[in-house]
Amino acid sequence: MPAKSKAQQKAAGAALSAKRGETPKSKLIGASKEMYESMSEKELEEFAETKHKGLPEHKKSG
């Protein structure tokens, strides 16, 4: 499943980096911390690899 916004894609990238041990888990905040705890590495890869082109900065609530 691709990311729905640039912010979501960036958060997934940060969580994926921590999941792989490239970034300390303690550096995660907000959505990236929640993603780290609730998603598998494969799920995070799918979100993080989403291209930025055409994505809104933030997902509209609704």
TORGU-329071 format. One record per atom (N, C-alpha, C, O, CB): residue in three letters; chain; atom name; x, y, z. Coordinates in Angstrom, 3 decimals. Each point is the difference from the previous one (the first is absolute). Glycine has a CB too. Example, Ala and Ser with C-alpha at 12.3 -4.5 7.8 and 13.67 -1.06 7.14 Angstrom:
BEGIN
@r=ALA, c=A, a=N, x=13.190, y=-5.690, z=7.800
@r=ALA, c=A, a=CA, x=-0.890, y=1.190, z=0.000
@r=ALA, c=A, a=C, x=0.900, y=1.200, z=0.000
@r=ALA, c=A, a=O, x=1.036, y=-0.019, z=0.665
@r=ALA, c=A, a=CB, x=-2.928, y=-1.154, z=0.581
@r=SER, c=A, a=N, x=1.542, y=2.223, z=-1.966
@r=SER, c=A, a=CA, x=0.820, y=1.190, z=0.060
@r=SER, c=A, a=C, x=-0.770, y=1.090, z=0.730
@r=SER, c=A, a=O, x=0.509, y=1.108, z=0.169
@r=SER, c=A, a=CB, x=0.675, y=-1.736, z=-2.314
REM end
This chain:
BEGIN
@r=MET, c=A, a=N, x=0.850, y=-1.174, z=0.000
@r=MET, c=A, a=CA, x=-0.850, y=1.174, z=0.000
@r=MET, c=A, a=C, x=0.896, y=1.236, z=0.000
@r=MET, c=A, a=O, x=0.844, y=0.141, z=0.885
@r=MET, c=A, a=CB, x=-2.707, y=-1.379, z=0.340
@r=PRO, c=A, a=N, x=1.704, y=2.113, z=-2.171
@r=PRO, c=A, a=CA, x=0.832, y=1.202, z=-0.055
@r=PRO, c=A, a=C, x=-0.428, y=1.043, z=1.027
@r=PRO, c=A, a=O, x=-1.134, y=0.002, z=0.478
@r=PRO, c=A, a=CB, x=1.513, y=-0.442, z=-2.897
@r=ALA, c=A, a=N, x=0.550, y=1.316, z=2.739
@r=ALA, c=A, a=CA, x=-0.291, y=1.098, z=0.921
@r=ALA, c=A, a=C, x=-1.006, y=0.950, z=-0.638
@r=ALA, c=A, a=O, x=-0.045, y=0.128, z=-1.224
@r=ALA, c=A, a=CB, x=2.349, y=-0.320, z=2.248
@r=LYS, c=A, a=N, x=-3.103, y=0.853, z=-0.207
@r=LYS, c=A, a=CA, x=-1.028, y=0.931, z=-0.482
@r=LYS, c=A, a=C, x=0.476, y=1.452, z=0.020
@r=LYS, c=A, a=O, x=-0.665, y=0.873, z=-0.556
@r=LYS, c=A, a=CB, x=-1.071, y=-2.459, z=1.379
@r=SER, c=A, a=N, x=2.884, y=1.854, z=-0.187
@r=SER, c=A, a=CA, x=0.522, y=1.365, z=0.055
@r=SER, c=A, a=C, x=1.516, y=-0.048, z=0.164
@r=SER, c=A, a=O, x=0.573, y=-1.034, z=0.343
@r=SER, c=A, a=CB, x=-2.743, y=1.885, z=0.655
@r=LYS, c=A, a=N, x=2.802, y=0.291, z=-1.251
@r=LYS, c=A, a=CA, x=1.447, y=0.091, z=0.169
@r=LYS, c=A, a=C, x=0.388, y=-0.193, z=1.461
@r=LYS, c=A, a=O, x=1.014, y=-0.630, z=0.299
@r=LYS, c=A, a=CB, x=-0.887, y=2.172, z=-2.271
@r=ALA, c=A, a=N, x=-0.926, y=-1.004, z=2.871
@r=ALA, c=A, a=CA, x=0.284, y=-0.128, z=1.427
@r=ALA, c=A, a=C, x=-0.041, y=-1.471, z=0.427
@r=ALA, c=A, a=O, x=0.840, y=-0.447, z=0.781
@r=ALA, c=A, a=CB, x=-1.808, y=2.745, z=-0.381
@r=GLN, c=A, a=N, x=0.001, y=-3.035, z=-0.907
@r=GLN, c=A, a=CA, x=-0.123, y=-1.422, z=0.327
@r=GLN, c=A, a=C, x=1.196, y=-0.780, z=-0.566
@r=GLN, c=A, a=O, x=0.510, y=-0.910, z=0.653
@r=GLN, c=A, a=CB, x=-3.039, y=1.117, z=-0.643
@r=GLN, c=A, a=N, x=2.964, y=0.141, z=-1.195
@r=GLN, c=A, a=CA, x=1.132, y=-0.661, z=-0.636
@r=GLN, c=A, a=C, x=1.277, y=0.260, z=0.791
@r=GLN, c=A, a=O, x=0.804, y=-0.910, z=0.202
@r=GLN, c=A, a=CB, x=-1.921, y=1.128, z=-2.445
@r=LYS, c=A, a=N, x=1.303, y=1.007, z=2.686
@r=LYS, c=A, a=CA, x=1.190, y=0.355, z=0.779
@r=LYS, c=A, a=C, x=0.006, y=-0.709, z=1.355
@r=LYS, c=A, a=O, x=1.045, y=-0.473, z=0.447
@r=LYS, c=A, a=CB, x=-0.981, y=2.703, z=-1.600
@r=ALA, c=A, a=N, x=-1.218, y=-2.305, z=1.802
@r=ALA, c=A, a=CA, x=-0.106, y=-0.684, z=1.288
@r=ALA, c=A, a=C, x=0.324, y=-1.488, z=-0.149
@r=ALA, c=A, a=O, x=0.662, y=-0.588, z=0.856
@r=ALA, c=A, a=CB, x=-2.397, y=2.259, z=-0.115
@r=ALA, c=A, a=N, x=1.265, y=-2.267, z=-1.828
@r=ALA, c=A, a=CA, x=0.280, y=-1.411, z=-0.253
@r=ALA, c=A, a=C, x=1.489, y=-0.213, z=-0.242
@r=ALA, c=A, a=O, x=0.563, y=-1.000, z=0.443
@r=ALA, c=A, a=CB, x=-2.865, y=0.707, z=-1.403
@r=GLY, c=A, a=N, x=2.934, y=1.214, z=0.270
@r=GLY, c=A, a=CA, x=1.440, y=-0.095, z=-0.234
@r=GLY, c=A, a=C, x=0.790, y=0.068, z=1.293
@r=GLY, c=A, a=O, x=0.968, y=-0.740, z=0.175
@r=GLY, c=A, a=CB, x=-1.304, y=1.774, z=-2.401
@r=ALA, c=A, a=N, x=-0.062, y=-0.164, z=3.124
@r=ALA, c=A, a=CA, x=0.676, y=0.109, z=1.296
@r=ALA, c=A, a=C, x=-0.198, y=-1.266, z=0.827
@r=ALA, c=A, a=O, x=0.942, y=-0.495, z=0.619
@r=ALA, c=A, a=CB, x=-1.262, y=2.984, z=-0.671
@r=ALA, c=A, a=N, x=-0.899, y=-3.010, z=0.062
@r=ALA, c=A, a=CA, x=-0.291, y=-1.222, z=0.742
@r=ALA, c=A, a=C, x=0.761, y=-1.186, z=-0.582
@r=ALA, c=A, a=O, x=0.492, y=-0.848, z=0.745
@r=ALA, c=A, a=CB, x=-2.759, y=1.751, z=-0.170
@r=LEU, c=A, a=N, x=2.367, y=-0.967, z=-1.884
@r=LEU, c=A, a=CA, x=0.724, y=-1.075, z=-0.662
@r=LEU, c=A, a=C, x=1.485, y=0.060, z=0.344
@r=LEU, c=A, a=O, x=0.626, y=-1.034, z=0.232
@r=LEU, c=A, a=CB, x=-2.311, y=1.049, z=-2.093
@r=SER, c=A, a=N, x=2.238, y=1.164, z=1.895
@r=SER, c=A, a=CA, x=1.402, y=0.178, z=0.362
@r=SER, c=A, a=C, x=0.263, y=-0.518, z=1.417
@r=SER, c=A, a=O, x=1.013, y=-0.652, z=0.249
@r=SER, c=A, a=CB, x=-0.879, y=2.653, z=-1.775
@r=ALA, c=A, a=N, x=-1.045, y=-1.708, z=2.441
@r=ALA, c=A, a=CA, x=0.137, y=-0.486, z=1.379
@r=ALA, c=A, a=C, x=-0.180, y=-1.511, z=0.070
@r=ALA, c=A, a=O, x=0.709, y=-0.681, z=0.740
@r=ALA, c=A, a=CB, x=-1.548, y=2.885, z=0.108
@r=LYS, c=A, a=N, x=-0.103, y=-2.724, z=-1.612
@r=LYS, c=A, a=CA, x=-0.273, y=-1.436, z=-0.017
@r=LYS, c=A, a=C, x=1.243, y=-0.765, z=-0.468
@r=LYS, c=A, a=O, x=0.270, y=-1.102, z=0.475
@r=LYS, c=A, a=CB, x=-2.725, y=1.552, z=-0.926
@r=ARG, c=A, a=N, x=3.205, y=0.138, z=-0.477
@r=ARG, c=A, a=CA, x=1.214, y=-0.626, z=-0.537
@r=ARG, c=A, a=C, x=1.226, y=0.254, z=0.871
@r=ARG, c=A, a=O, x=1.075, y=-0.535, z=-0.270
@r=ARG, c=A, a=CB, x=-2.036, y=0.788, z=-2.005
@r=GLY, c=A, a=N, x=0.805, y=0.561, z=3.318
@r=GLY, c=A, a=CA, x=1.105, y=0.277, z=0.906
@r=GLY, c=A, a=C, x=0.919, y=1.115, z=-0.476
@r=GLY, c=A, a=O, x=1.080, y=0.191, z=0.558
@r=GLY, c=A, a=CB, x=-1.203, y=-2.543, z=0.120
@r=GLU, c=A, a=N, x=-0.291, y=3.089, z=-1.701
@r=GLU, c=A, a=CA, x=0.820, y=1.087, z=-0.539
@r=GLU, c=A, a=C, x=-0.167, y=1.290, z=0.799
@r=GLU, c=A, a=O, x=0.877, y=0.864, z=-0.016
@r=GLU, c=A, a=CB, x=-1.066, y=-1.904, z=-2.245
@r=THR, c=A, a=N, x=-0.925, y=1.165, z=2.952
@r=THR, c=A, a=CA, x=-0.322, y=1.169, z=0.816
@r=THR, c=A, a=C, x=-0.473, y=-0.501, z=1.359
@r=THR, c=A, a=O, x=-0.723, y=-0.994, z=0.065
@r=THR, c=A, a=CB, x=0.105, y=2.399, z=-2.111
@r=PRO, c=A, a=N, x=1.011, y=-0.739, z=3.137
@r=PRO, c=A, a=CA, x=-0.487, y=-0.440, z=1.311
@r=PRO, c=A, a=C, x=-1.522, y=0.182, z=0.127
@r=PRO, c=A, a=O, x=-0.549, y=1.011, z=-0.439
@r=PRO, c=A, a=CB, x=2.790, y=-0.416, z=1.430
@r=LYS, c=A, a=N, x=-2.898, y=-1.566, z=-0.398
@r=LYS, c=A, a=CA, x=-1.448, y=0.066, z=0.200
@r=LYS, c=A, a=C, x=-0.371, y=1.233, z=0.831
@r=LYS, c=A, a=O, x=-1.078, y=0.567, z=-0.178
@r=LYS, c=A, a=CB, x=0.939, y=-3.088, z=0.037
@r=SER, c=A, a=N, x=1.018, y=2.929, z=1.034
@r=SER, c=A, a=CA, x=-0.272, y=1.147, z=0.865
@r=SER, c=A, a=C, x=-0.134, y=1.310, z=-0.777
@r=SER, c=A, a=O, x=-0.536, y=0.972, z=0.532
@r=SER, c=A, a=CB, x=1.770, y=-2.149, z=1.275
@r=LYS, c=A, a=N, x=-0.764, y=1.222, z=-3.039
@r=LYS, c=A, a=CA, x=-0.104, y=1.211, z=-0.830
@r=LYS, c=A, a=C, x=-1.380, y=0.137, z=-0.656
@r=LYS, c=A, a=O, x=-0.327, y=1.063, z=-0.528
@r=LYS, c=A, a=CB, x=2.790, y=-1.214, z=0.102
@r=LEU, c=A, a=N, x=-3.265, y=-0.905, z=0.455
@r=LEU, c=A, a=CA, x=-1.319, y=0.032, z=-0.633
@r=LEU, c=A, a=C, x=-1.009, y=0.756, z=0.859
@r=LEU, c=A, a=O, x=0.001, y=-0.108, z=1.226
@r=LEU, c=A, a=CB, x=0.509, y=-2.070, z=-2.348
@r=ILE, c=A, a=N, x=-1.367, y=2.941, z=0.453
@r=ILE, c=A, a=CA, x=-1.083, y=0.700, z=0.698
@r=ILE, c=A, a=C, x=-1.264, y=-0.086, z=-0.832
@r=ILE, c=A, a=O, x=0.061, y=-0.227, z=-1.209
@r=ILE, c=A, a=CB, x=1.575, y=1.798, z=2.319
@r=GLY, c=A, a=N, x=-2.754, y=-1.394, z=-0.483
@r=GLY, c=A, a=CA, x=-1.282, y=0.076, z=-0.697
@r=GLY, c=A, a=C, x=-0.334, y=-1.213, z=-0.845
@r=GLY, c=A, a=O, x=0.085, y=-1.140, z=0.457
@r=GLY, c=A, a=CB, x=0.232, y=3.548, z=-0.473
@r=ALA, c=A, a=N, x=-0.700, y=-2.143, z=-1.227
@r=ALA, c=A, a=CA, x=-0.474, y=-1.049, z=-0.905
@r=ALA, c=A, a=C, x=1.076, y=-1.044, z=-0.285
@r=ALA, c=A, a=O, x=-0.304, y=-1.189, z=-0.103
@r=ALA, c=A, a=CB, x=-1.247, y=2.848, z=-0.918
@r=SER, c=A, a=N, x=2.811, y=-1.224, z=0.891
@r=SER, c=A, a=CA, x=1.054, y=-0.964, z=-0.308
@r=SER, c=A, a=C, x=0.179, y=-0.999, z=1.149
@r=SER, c=A, a=O, x=0.291, y=-1.171, z=-0.241
@r=SER, c=A, a=CB, x=0.856, y=2.900, z=-1.191
@r=LYS, c=A, a=N, x=-1.316, y=-1.279, z=2.664
@r=LYS, c=A, a=CA, x=0.110, y=-0.896, z=1.157
@r=LYS, c=A, a=C, x=-1.153, y=-1.005, z=0.008
@r=LYS, c=A, a=O, x=0.200, y=-1.182, z=0.276
@r=LYS, c=A, a=CB, x=0.966, y=3.000, z=1.035
@r=GLU, c=A, a=N, x=-2.369, y=-1.337, z=-1.615
@r=GLU, c=A, a=CA, x=-1.159, y=-0.900, z=-0.065
@r=GLU, c=A, a=C, x=0.159, y=-1.023, z=-1.131
@r=GLU, c=A, a=O, x=-0.322, y=-1.176, z=0.165
@r=GLU, c=A, a=CB, x=-1.136, y=3.013, z=0.765
@r=MET, c=A, a=N, x=1.957, y=-1.374, z=-2.076
@r=MET, c=A, a=CA, x=0.216, y=-0.904, z=-1.135
@r=MET, c=A, a=C, x=1.046, y=-1.059, z=0.346
@r=MET, c=A, a=O, x=-0.163, y=-1.171, z=-0.343
@r=MET, c=A, a=CB, x=-0.443, y=3.026, z=-1.254
@r=TYR, c=A, a=N, x=1.665, y=-1.451, z=2.266
@r=TYR, c=A, a=CA, x=1.061, y=-0.927, z=0.402
@r=TYR, c=A, a=C, x=-0.573, y=-1.139, z=0.838
@r=TYR, c=A, a=O, x=0.346, y=-1.166, z=-0.190
@r=TYR, c=A, a=CB, x=1.326, y=3.047, z=0.140
@r=GLU, c=A, a=N, x=-2.547, y=-1.524, z=0.973
@r=GLU, c=A, a=CA, x=-0.544, y=-0.988, z=0.928
@r=GLU, c=A, a=C, x=-1.094, y=-0.868, z=-0.611
@r=GLU, c=A, a=O, x=-0.187, y=-1.138, z=0.430
@r=GLU, c=A, a=CB, x=0.742, y=2.699, z=1.393
@r=SER, c=A, a=N, x=-1.276, y=-1.054, z=-2.810
@r=SER, c=A, a=CA, x=-1.171, y=-0.731, z=-0.484
@r=SER, c=A, a=C, x=0.139, y=-0.633, z=-1.388
@r=SER, c=A, a=O, x=-0.873, y=-0.762, z=-0.415
@r=SER, c=A, a=CB, x=-0.418, y=2.309, z=1.788
@r=MET, c=A, a=N, x=2.372, y=-1.244, z=-2.095
@r=MET, c=A, a=CA, x=0.128, y=-0.494, z=-1.372
@r=MET, c=A, a=C, x=1.247, y=-0.865, z=-0.176
@r=MET, c=A, a=O, x=1.004, y=0.180, z=0.689
@r=MET, c=A, a=CB, x=-2.213, y=1.856, z=-1.492
@r=SER, c=A, a=N, x=1.119, y=-2.968, z=-0.127
@r=SER, c=A, a=CA, x=1.154, y=-0.847, z=-0.312
@r=SER, c=A, a=C, x=0.964, y=0.764, z=-0.904
@r=SER, c=A, a=O, x=-0.346, y=1.047, z=-0.548
@r=SER, c=A, a=CB, x=-1.069, y=-3.138, z=0.775
@r=GLU, c=A, a=N, x=2.618, y=1.560, z=-0.377
@r=GLU, c=A, a=CA, x=0.990, y=0.638, z=-0.868
@r=GLU, c=A, a=C, x=-0.504, y=0.045, z=-1.443
@r=GLU, c=A, a=O, x=0.216, y=0.986, z=-0.704
@r=GLU, c=A, a=CB, x=1.637, y=-1.779, z=2.222
@r=LYS, c=A, a=N, x=-2.515, y=-0.262, z=-1.951
@r=LYS, c=A, a=CA, x=-0.524, y=-0.048, z=-1.368
@r=LYS, c=A, a=C, x=-1.066, y=1.079, z=-0.220
@r=LYS, c=A, a=O, x=-0.002, y=0.670, z=-1.032
@r=LYS, c=A, a=CB, x=0.481, y=-3.142, z=0.952
@r=GLU, c=A, a=N, x=-1.379, y=2.637, z=1.047
@r=GLU, c=A, a=CA, x=-1.032, y=1.039, z=-0.111
@r=GLU, c=A, a=C, x=0.636, y=1.394, z=-0.056
@r=GLU, c=A, a=O, x=-0.414, y=0.855, z=-0.782
@r=GLU, c=A, a=CB, x=-1.208, y=-2.339, z=2.028
@r=LEU, c=A, a=N, x=2.628, y=1.692, z=-0.408
@r=LEU, c=A, a=CA, x=0.679, y=1.291, z=0.019
@r=LEU, c=A, a=C, x=0.706, y=0.265, z=-1.326
@r=LEU, c=A, a=O, x=0.006, y=1.131, z=-0.485
@r=LEU, c=A, a=CB, x=0.292, y=-1.339, z=2.966
@r=GLU, c=A, a=N, x=0.294, y=-0.825, z=-3.066
@r=GLU, c=A, a=CA, x=0.657, y=0.145, z=-1.303
@r=GLU, c=A, a=C, x=-0.994, y=0.467, z=-1.057
@r=GLU, c=A, a=O, x=0.316, y=0.872, z=-0.809
@r=GLU, c=A, a=CB, x=1.323, y=-2.669, z=1.435
@r=GLU, c=A, a=N, x=-2.835, y=1.221, z=-0.620
@r=GLU, c=A, a=CA, x=-1.020, y=0.368, z=-0.982
@r=GLU, c=A, a=C, x=-0.394, y=1.478, z=0.129
@r=GLU, c=A, a=O, x=-0.183, y=0.691, z=-1.002
@r=GLU, c=A, a=CB, x=-0.664, y=-3.061, z=1.038
@r=PHE, c=A, a=N, x=0.720, y=2.840, z=1.197
@r=PHE, c=A, a=CA, x=-0.344, y=1.404, z=0.216
@r=PHE, c=A, a=C, x=1.174, y=0.903, z=-0.368
@r=PHE, c=A, a=O, x=-0.184, y=1.025, z=-0.657
@r=PHE, c=A, a=CB, x=-1.405, y=-1.693, z=2.490
@r=ALA, c=A, a=N, x=2.788, y=0.292, z=-1.414
@r=ALA, c=A, a=CA, x=1.173, y=0.848, z=-0.191
@r=ALA, c=A, a=C, x=0.413, y=0.121, z=-1.466
@r=ALA, c=A, a=O, x=0.561, y=1.021, z=-0.395
@r=ALA, c=A, a=CB, x=0.179, y=-1.679, z=2.667
@r=GLU, c=A, a=N, x=-1.004, y=-0.357, z=-3.077
@r=GLU, c=A, a=CA, x=0.426, y=0.052, z=-1.397
@r=GLU, c=A, a=C, x=-0.954, y=0.777, z=-0.899
@r=GLU, c=A, a=O, x=0.273, y=0.158, z=-1.190
@r=GLU, c=A, a=CB, x=0.833, y=-2.325, z=1.560
@r=THR, c=A, a=N, x=-2.205, y=2.649, z=0.166
@r=THR, c=A, a=CA, x=-0.957, y=0.793, z=-0.765
@r=THR, c=A, a=C, x=0.687, y=1.255, z=-0.530
@r=THR, c=A, a=O, x=0.723, y=0.676, z=0.733
@r=THR, c=A, a=CB, x=-2.640, y=-1.557, z=0.667
@r=LYS, c=A, a=N, x=1.693, y=1.182, z=-2.649
@r=LYS, c=A, a=CA, x=0.581, y=1.203, z=-0.607
@r=LYS, c=A, a=C, x=-0.736, y=1.243, z=0.502
@r=LYS, c=A, a=O, x=-1.206, y=-0.042, z=0.240
@r=LYS, c=A, a=CB, x=1.877, y=-1.280, z=-2.294
@r=HIS, c=A, a=N, x=0.058, y=2.423, z=2.210
@r=HIS, c=A, a=CA, x=-0.577, y=1.255, z=0.493
@r=HIS, c=A, a=C, x=-0.881, y=0.684, z=-1.032
@r=HIS, c=A, a=O, x=-0.953, y=0.693, z=0.357
@r=HIS, c=A, a=CB, x=2.934, y=-0.433, z=1.099
@r=LYS, c=A, a=N, x=-1.673, y=-0.448, z=-2.723
@r=LYS, c=A, a=CA, x=-0.705, y=0.729, z=-1.049
@r=LYS, c=A, a=C, x=-1.513, y=-0.258, z=0.058
@r=LYS, c=A, a=O, x=-0.448, y=-1.146, z=-0.018
@r=LYS, c=A, a=CB, x=2.511, y=1.008, z=-1.414
@r=GLY, c=A, a=N, x=-2.820, y=1.200, z=1.499
@r=GLY, c=A, a=CA, x=-1.452, y=-0.097, z=0.012
@r=GLY, c=A, a=C, x=-0.623, y=-0.209, z=1.372
@r=GLY, c=A, a=O, x=-1.225, y=-0.003, z=0.125
@r=GLY, c=A, a=CB, x=1.437, y=-0.887, z=-2.373
@r=LEU, c=A, a=N, x=0.606, y=0.717, z=3.273
@r=LEU, c=A, a=CA, x=-0.552, y=-0.189, z=1.346
@r=LEU, c=A, a=C, x=-0.198, y=1.350, z=0.677
@r=LEU, c=A, a=O, x=0.817, y=0.904, z=-0.174
@r=LEU, c=A, a=CB, x=0.309, y=-3.153, z=0.351
@r=PRO, c=A, a=N, x=-2.189, y=2.395, z=0.582
@r=PRO, c=A, a=CA, x=-0.166, y=1.227, z=0.785
@r=PRO, c=A, a=C, x=0.994, y=-0.012, z=1.165
@r=PRO, c=A, a=O, x=0.472, y=-1.065, z=0.398
@r=PRO, c=A, a=CB, x=-2.936, y=1.213, z=-1.039
@r=GLU, c=A, a=N, x=2.778, y=1.010, z=1.181
@r=GLU, c=A, a=CA, x=0.915, y=0.063, z=1.141
@r=GLU, c=A, a=C, x=-0.572, y=-0.755, z=1.193
@r=GLU, c=A, a=O, x=0.716, y=-0.746, z=0.668
@r=GLU, c=A, a=CB, x=0.140, y=2.964, z=-1.476
@r=HIS, c=A, a=N, x=-2.138, y=-2.026, z=1.077
@r=HIS, c=A, a=CA, x=-0.695, y=-0.691, z=1.079
@r=HIS, c=A, a=C, x=-1.317, y=-0.543, z=-0.534
@r=HIS, c=A, a=O, x=-0.621, y=0.594, z=-0.881
@r=HIS, c=A, a=CB, x=1.699, y=0.894, z=2.626
@r=LYS, c=A, a=N, x=-1.491, y=-2.618, z=-1.199
@r=LYS, c=A, a=CA, x=-1.269, y=-0.600, z=-0.390
@r=LYS, c=A, a=C, x=-1.153, y=0.844, z=0.560
@r=LYS, c=A, a=O, x=0.028, y=0.398, z=1.164
@r=LYS, c=A, a=CB, x=1.030, y=-2.715, z=-1.220
@r=LYS, c=A, a=N, x=-2.038, y=2.578, z=-0.753
@r=LYS, c=A, a=CA, x=-1.170, y=0.743, z=0.463
@r=LYS, c=A, a=C, x=-0.861, y=-0.920, z=0.840
@r=LYS, c=A, a=O, x=-0.276, y=-1.135, z=-0.386
@r=LYS, c=A, a=CB, x=0.325, y=2.634, z=-1.646
@r=SER, c=A, a=N, x=-0.473, y=-0.998, z=3.189
@r=SER, c=A, a=CA, x=-0.883, y=-0.814, z=0.850
@r=SER, c=A, a=C, x=-1.400, y=0.016, z=-0.585
@r=SER, c=A, a=O, x=-0.438, y=0.961, z=-0.632
@r=SER, c=A, a=CB, x=1.824, y=-0.452, z=2.687
@r=GLY, c=A, a=N, x=-2.058, y=-1.608, z=-1.816
@r=GLY, c=A, a=CA, x=-1.342, y=-0.006, z=-0.540
@r=GLY, c=A, a=C, x=-0.539, y=-1.320, z=0.036
@r=GLY, c=A, a=O, x=-1.138, y=-0.214, z=-0.417
@r=GLY, c=A, a=CB, x=1.622, y=2.046, z=-0.975
REM end
